């Protein structure tokens, strides 16, 4: 396979094909396998502590019908997010990963970079300024290797005002209005689902890099790369890396 078509892979939420998503153990497995990038999501607790978490509810990952934004950090630290529905007792006792813990891990592992996704639910619950400020404070020691991303363009503009370097906008809509927004604030990365990549790539014109999510088929990832994708997110980072030797 030529270097031109070799996909640059991003470990989506760590390594959720084999580990609980958005956990340090899953991210560690991805990095140890050679992932050059990993991506994770951030929500805030009721006392404004950032945690790695995709949903606003803990029901899917912990079987707990509670909003993460309504639980304090002390209570959250005792929650089990080992995803027993998918993995049984294999990862029982896995606590939610705090963003400061992840930042400490990243500081000790040179040569890898992270996409840090600010989730819309926390933005709506606490307000943009508080959420972005807390996340930026936490990742500042490793900000040179973090790209702040979000579906929410305003949060990215605020992150830039607070010192963020490159930012990435995840596209909710692929239309002329969104293309104008992208042209106005010029994110360094655009994220889009694989099924809408061709359409988006034709419509959105700018100097950004394209990140496409999420792909588990090595041959499909190559095709997307040939069509202009710069990065490809995957849940199965180890299997995908192995496919390319």
Secondary structure in CASP SS format (residue, H / E / C, confidence):
PFRMAT SS
TARGET T0000
AUTHOR 0000-0000-0000
METHOD secondary structure of the structure
MODEL  1
X C 1.00
X C 1.00
X C 1.00
X C 1.00
X C 1.00
X C 1.00
X C 1.00
X C 1.00
X E 1.00
X E 1.00
X E 1.00
X E 1.00
X C 1.00
X C 1.00
X C 1.00
X C 1.00
X C 1.00
X C 1.00
X C 1.00
X C 1.00
X C 1.00
X C 1.00
X C 1.00
X H 1.00
X H 1.00
X H 1.00
X H 1.00
X H 1.00
X H 1.00
X H 1.00
X H 1.00
X H 1.00
X C 1.00
X C 1.00
X C 1.00
X C 1.00
X E 1.00
X E 1.00
X E 1.00
X E 1.00
X E 1.00
X E 1.00
X E 1.00
X E 1.00
X C 1.00
X C 1.00
X C 1.00
X C 1.00
X C 1.00
X E 1.00
X E 1.00
X E 1.00
X C 1.00
X C 1.00
X C 1.00
X C 1.00
X E 1.00
X E 1.00
X H 1.00
X H 1.00
X H 1.00
X H 1.00
X C 1.00
X E 1.00
X E 1.00
X E 1.00
X E 1.00
X H 1.00
X H 1.00
X H 1.00
X C 1.00
X C 1.00
X H 1.00
X H 1.00
X H 1.00
X H 1.00
X C 1.00
X C 1.00
X C 1.00
X C 1.00
X C 1.00
X C 1.00
X C 1.00
X H 1.00
X H 1.00
X H 1.00
X H 1.00
X C 1.00
X C 1.00
X C 1.00
X C 1.00
X C 1.00
X C 1.00
X C 1.00
X C 1.00
X C 1.00
X C 1.00
X E 1.00
X H 1.00
X H 1.00
X H 1.00
X H 1.00
X H 1.00
X H 1.00
X H 1.00
X H 1.00
X H 1.00
X C 1.00
X C 1.00
X C 1.00
X C 1.00
X C 1.00
X E 1.00
X E 1.00
X E 1.00
X E 1.00
X E 1.00
X E 1.00
X C 1.00
X H 1.00
X H 1.00
X H 1.00
X H 1.00
X H 1.00
X H 1.00
X H 1.00
X C 1.00
X H 1.00
X H 1.00
X H 1.00
X H 1.00
X H 1.00
X H 1.00
X H 1.00
X H 1.00
X H 1.00
X H 1.00
X H 1.00
X H 1.00
X H 1.00
X H 1.00
X H 1.00
X H 1.00
X H 1.00
X H 1.00
X E 1.00
X E 1.00
X E 1.00
X E 1.00
X E 1.00
X C 1.00
X C 1.00
X H 1.00
X H 1.00
X H 1.00
X H 1.00
X H 1.00
X H 1.00
X H 1.00
X H 1.00
X H 1.00
X C 1.00
X C 1.00
X C 1.00
X C 1.00
X C 1.00
X E 1.00
X E 1.00
X E 1.00
X E 1.00
X C 1.00
X C 1.00
X C 1.00
X C 1.00
X C 1.00
X H 1.00
X H 1.00
X H 1.00
X H 1.00
X H 1.00
X H 1.00
X H 1.00
X H 1.00
X H 1.00
X H 1.00
X C 1.00
X C 1.00
X C 1.00
X E 1.00
X E 1.00
X E 1.00
X E 1.00
X E 1.00
X H 1.00
X H 1.00
X H 1.00
X H 1.00
X H 1.00
X H 1.00
X H 1.00
X H 1.00
X H 1.00
X H 1.00
X C 1.00
X C 1.00
X C 1.00
X C 1.00
X C 1.00
X E 1.00
X E 1.00
X E 1.00
X E 1.00
X E 1.00
X C 1.00
X C 1.00
X C 1.00
X C 1.00
X H 1.00
X H 1.00
X H 1.00
X H 1.00
X H 1.00
X H 1.00
X H 1.00
X H 1.00
X H 1.00
X C 1.00
X C 1.00
X C 1.00
X C 1.00
X E 1.00
X E 1.00
X E 1.00
X E 1.00
X C 1.00
X C 1.00
X H 1.00
X H 1.00
X H 1.00
X H 1.00
X H 1.00
X H 1.00
X H 1.00
X C 1.00
X C 1.00
END
